């Protein structure tokens, strides 16, 4: 097999509809002008920006300026050379991704047309190419023109209903956290393949049996275009050591070949925090006696994953891996850029590694984005993050005419084949939030996609991985329960939305504590990035009062909700209600950041205290698609927001937290997801904000693994409500493994602050260029921020300090920094 990459340098040009063909652009258009250099893989927006034809959509109000690009026909062209053509080798062109409605011309002749961003295309080039120079042209049609030739239908949906007709990244038409940037382009690899034969979808599945033994099943389709193929060879290796090999003899020029075998001394793949991520390397070779026709390499993790929905006669929503229950701690993932080819592998690793460091064990790939590139799944495999994989359908009804459903099957087959070998794959989900307020009686357009087509595909092609038709989804047989039911499936709800309907002086914890769910797969709160990031993208940075127009633009809105207040207005109202009026730009940004952290911590800890019933939390959302004030905990630049560190503390495997019992009392809980039974000492102090210790207790406790246990209740007197708090440290085997605090006041703004705040800290340089900072204070200090360069990462940040409790923070650096680079802010003020 020979492969000729067509990645790299291309040229692009745009015309009005029906003009390009008259100019002969399908033949290359070499007599025409105004072609612009382009890079493949890529998108036209990125190429025009690179050539300074347009500005950066992430700057100013630019995202609104370039919608004209959607009305144009976009032409790509490239000249490529074939040094030779061998009659024994079949020539193909392989497109891994075309966005979206493309016509492909080879040497002026139409080869094929495509209509799906999410799948690959492979076409024979027989009689279309020749030795020497050849010309390829790819034309992308605008959506208004596409609508004239497809069975376009206006269907119910959120944000933009036109998108429901297209198999394209749905959020590129605009969402309540990102701009409309519907682009065009050859967005994944393209290559010429000269081959005698090919493997298609090799798949290794395994089933742990007992005592290090596992059963395996291997299968692959293959096709040969010439005589002589003899075998498919299978090799399995662990860290370079061969653990299995088998040669499977072929009998026909095409077909499926499969085998079953068992192996001893097999090591299992475990999620983050439960064990090692043991990954086997698999090679599959299609060959004759002395010639390799094709070779595929992939990885495999031996695991058993289950979704349990009934147990002991009760409804549950529980993941089980390798016969152990796992409490899910994670978030929803969206595309990390409006133009996903701009995302570097380093950026992917920064995002995935920070989730792992914050004790996540799952990411849900949300159904309005993309099926992520290989690097995303490889990193999840390596860092132990289970992947809940949505199919790319969200928030609306979809067509179900024959041509659409045919494309859906082809897309589904491609995606399942591509992802099913991933060790981290934990669940297939048909869609996001379609029919969430309906039930099993509700009829809607597209239902057949999720309850029949995709369900059957996953069952036939990847039956070891659970499939659910939607999220949220109720498994109840009741015909009256809606799918978004907290007691019979996974649930989408956040106190963020309902808090506006409560009294202005109410405690949001009262709203949260009413929630009793099996599994919460979306809850949400918006928050601002750090001042450091805000300065990079806000035109009116520092202006006070803030420029509302720009804040609205950077926050976006959910117009489908038809609410009285925009999302930005809610954020502003909540920050003031909970943390008080701001007096400056810096204070305002600070309060919009800790607002999100406070709400996420309250909800996560509430659900984890119900660990004995609730089996997991996935908050909305982990990352950002552009620079914004949004639901994410990691901003567009990869800089963690204060909420990232709040979530990390609330995701601690051994968690101490307090549940509000009344306005003056709170009960202490320990949640144990460490994977072992623990004996711990709890050091609980009631502290005045000036540092005076009002009460101190040491409590010895034992907590079984996978349990949450309630312990003592602590009471504040009337004169302690607004000037004291509880602080607890959990000590296991002499080491502090977590700590937490509780404010009695209904709203954090009611807690007084000392007028003589002072922080003590020292700095130590470690080997390898990293640093360590140790902080202490003689009083309660809220939200200390370490300001770092983008290349550095803190083990903790935006933390509070308590008397007699040091905080040690490690700082990892990818680039050399000096002590002068380490700056400290206290509630937005640099000290």
WOTA-V653715 format. One record per pair of residues at least 12 apart in sequence whose C-alpha atoms are under 6 Angstrom apart, sorted by the first residue. I is the first residue (numbers start at 0). J is the second residue. D is the distance in whole Angstrom. If there is no record, write none. Layout:
i-><I I>
j-><J J>
d-><D D>
This chain:
i-><0 0 0 1 1 2 2 3 3 4 5 5 6 7 7 8 8 9 9 9 9 10 10 10 10 10 10 11 11 11 11 12 12 12 13 13 13 14 14 15 15 16 25 25 26 40 40 40 40 41 41 41 41 42 42 43 43 69 70 71 72 72 72 73 73 74 74 75 75 76 76 77 77 78 78 79 79 80 80 81 81 82 82 83 88 88 88 89 89 90 90 90 91 91 91 91 91 92 92 92 92 93 93 93 93 94 94 94 95 95 95 96 96 96 96 97 97 97 98 98 98 99 99 99 100 100 100 100 101 101 101 102 102 103 103 104 104 105 105 106 115 116 116 118 154 155 155 156 156 157 157 163 168 168 169 170 175 175 175 176 176 195 195 195 195 196 196 196 196 197 197 197 198 198 199 199 200 200 201 201 202 202 203 203 204 205 211 211 211 212 212 212 213 213 214 215 215 215 216 216 217 217 218 218 219 219 220 220 221 221 222 222 223 223 227 228 228 229 229 229 230 230 230 230 231 231 231 231 232 232 232 232 233 233 233 234 234 235 235 236 236 237 267 267 268 268 268 270 270 270 271 271 276 278 278 279 279 280 281 281 281 282 282 283 299 300 302 303 303 304 304 305 305 306 314 316 316 317 326 326 327 327 328 328 328 328 329 329 329 329 329 330 330 330 330 330 331 331 331 331 331 332 332 332 332 333 334 334 335 335 336 337 357 358 360 360 361 361 361 362 363 363 363 364 364 365 366 366 366 366 366 366 366 367 367 380 380 385 385 385 386 386 386 387 387 388 388 388 389 389 389 389 390 390 392 393 393 394 394 395 396 396 397 397 398 399 426 426 426 427 428 428 428 428 429 429 429 430 431 431 432 435 435 436 437 438 438 439 449 450 471 471 471 472 472 473 473 474 474 475 485 486 486 489 489 490 490 491 491 492 493 493 495 506 506 516 517 518 518 518 519 520 520 521 521 521 522 522 523 523 524 524 525 525 525 526 526 526 526 526 527 527 527 528 541 543 551 553 553 554 554 554 554 574 574 577 577 577 578 578 579 585 586 589 595 596 596 600 600 608 610 611 623 641 652 652 653 653 653 654 654 655 655 656 663 663 664 664 665 665 666 666 667 667 667 668 668 668 669 669 670 670 671 671 671 672 674 675 676 676 676 677 677 678 678 679 679 679 679 680 680 680 681 681 681 681 682 682 682 682 683 683 683 683 684 684 685 685 686 686 687 687 688 688 688 688 689 689 690 690 690 720 720 721 721 722 722 724 724 725 725 726 726 727 758 759 759 759 760 760 761 769 769 769 770 770 771 771 772 772 773 773 774 774 775 776 777 778 778 779 779 780 780 781 782 782 782 783 783 783 784 784 784 784 785 785 786 786 787 790 790 791 791 792 792 793 793 794 794 795>
j-><193 194 292 192 193 191 192 190 191 190 189 190 39 38 39 37 38 37 38 76 77 34 35 36 37 75 76 34 35 74 75 34 73 74 71 72 73 71 72 71 72 72 107 136 107 185 186 187 188 184 185 186 340 183 184 183 184 141 141 141 139 140 141 138 139 137 138 136 137 135 136 134 135 133 134 132 133 131 132 130 131 130 131 130 193 194 195 193 194 124 192 193 122 123 124 191 192 121 122 190 191 120 121 189 190 119 120 189 119 187 188 116 119 186 187 116 185 186 116 183 184 114 115 116 113 114 139 140 113 138 139 137 138 136 137 135 136 134 135 134 166 166 167 410 396 395 396 394 395 394 559 397 368 369 367 367 555 556 557 555 629 223 224 225 292 222 223 224 292 221 222 293 220 221 220 221 219 416 218 219 217 218 216 217 216 301 263 264 265 262 263 265 261 262 261 259 260 261 258 259 257 258 256 257 255 256 254 255 253 254 252 253 252 253 287 286 287 248 249 287 247 248 249 286 246 247 284 285 245 246 283 284 245 282 283 281 282 280 281 279 280 279 301 302 300 301 302 360 383 384 360 383 383 299 300 298 299 298 296 297 298 295 296 295 422 422 321 320 321 319 320 318 319 318 487 488 517 614 614 615 615 616 359 360 615 616 359 360 361 362 617 362 617 618 620 621 362 363 619 620 621 363 364 365 621 368 368 624 623 624 624 624 647 650 384 385 384 385 386 386 386 387 388 388 389 389 389 390 391 392 393 430 431 391 393 422 423 423 424 425 423 424 425 425 426 426 427 428 427 428 429 430 429 430 430 430 431 432 433 433 444 445 444 445 445 445 464 465 466 466 466 467 468 469 449 468 469 469 469 470 470 482 483 481 481 481 482 478 468 468 483 489 490 488 489 487 488 487 488 487 516 516 517 518 519 519 520 520 521 522 522 523 524 745 746 613 613 613 614 615 616 616 617 617 618 619 618 619 618 619 595 630 595 629 630 591 592 595 628 629 591 592 628 640 584 584 567 627 628 567 627 628 629 591 594 746 747 748 747 748 748 827 827 827 642 642 645 646 649 707 707 706 635 797 672 673 670 671 672 669 670 668 669 668 714 715 713 714 712 713 711 712 709 710 711 708 709 710 707 708 706 707 704 705 706 705 704 704 702 703 704 701 702 700 701 699 700 730 731 698 699 730 697 698 728 729 696 697 727 728 695 696 726 727 725 726 724 725 723 724 722 723 722 723 778 779 753 778 777 778 802 743 744 744 750 750 751 741 742 740 741 739 740 739 776 774 775 776 773 774 773 810 811 812 809 810 808 809 807 808 806 807 805 806 805 802 802 801 802 800 801 799 800 799 797 798 799 797 798 825 796 797 823 824 822 823 822 823 821 812 813 811 812 810 811 809 810 808 809 808>
d-><6 4 6 6 5 6 5 5 5 4 5 5 5 5 5 6 5 5 6 6 5 6 5 5 5 6 5 5 5 5 5 5 6 5 6 5 5 6 5 5 6 6 6 6 4 6 5 5 6 6 6 5 6 6 4 6 6 6 5 6 6 5 6 6 5 6 5 5 5 6 4 6 5 6 5 6 5 5 4 5 5 6 6 5 5 5 5 5 5 5 6 5 5 4 5 6 5 6 5 6 5 6 4 6 5 6 5 5 4 5 5 6 5 5 5 5 5 6 5 5 5 5 6 5 5 5 6 6 5 5 5 6 5 6 5 6 5 6 5 5 5 6 5 5 6 6 6 6 4 6 6 6 5 6 5 5 5 5 5 6 6 6 5 6 6 5 4 6 5 6 5 5 6 4 5 6 6 5 6 4 6 5 6 5 5 6 6 5 5 6 4 6 6 6 4 6 5 6 6 5 5 5 6 4 6 6 6 4 5 6 6 4 5 6 6 6 5 6 6 5 5 4 5 6 6 5 6 5 6 4 6 5 5 6 5 6 5 6 5 6 5 5 5 6 5 6 6 6 4 6 5 4 6 6 5 6 5 5 6 5 6 6 5 5 6 4 6 5 5 6 5 6 5 5 6 6 6 6 5 5 4 6 5 6 6 5 5 6 5 6 5 5 4 5 6 6 6 5 5 5 6 6 5 6 6 6 6 6 6 5 4 6 4 6 5 6 5 4 6 5 6 4 6 5 6 6 5 6 4 5 6 6 6 6 6 6 5 5 6 6 6 5 5 6 5 6 5 6 6 5 6 6 5 6 5 6 5 5 5 6 5 6 6 5 6 5 6 5 6 5 6 5 6 6 5 4 5 5 6 5 6 5 5 5 5 5 5 6 5 6 5 5 5 6 6 5 4 6 6 6 5 6 6 5 6 5 6 6 5 5 4 5 6 5 6 6 4 6 5 5 5 6 5 6 5 5 5 6 6 5 5 6 6 5 4 5 5 5 6 6 5 5 5 5 5 6 6 5 6 6 6 5 6 6 6 5 6 6 6 4 5 6 6 6 6 4 5 6 6 6 6 6 5 6 5 5 6 5 6 6 5 6 5 5 6 5 6 4 6 5 6 4 6 5 6 6 4 6 6 5 6 4 5 6 6 5 6 5 6 4 5 6 5 6 4 6 5 6 5 6 5 5 6 5 6 5 6 5 6 5 6 5 6 4 6 5 6 5 5 5 6 4 6 6 6 5 6 5 6 4 6 6 6 6 5 6 6 6 5 5 5 6 4 6 5 6 5 6 5 4 5 6 5 6 6 5 6 5 6 5 6 4 6 5 5 6 5 6 5 6 5 5 5 4 5 5 5 5 5 5 6 5 6 5 6 5 5 6 6 6 5 6 4 6 5 6 5 6 5 6>
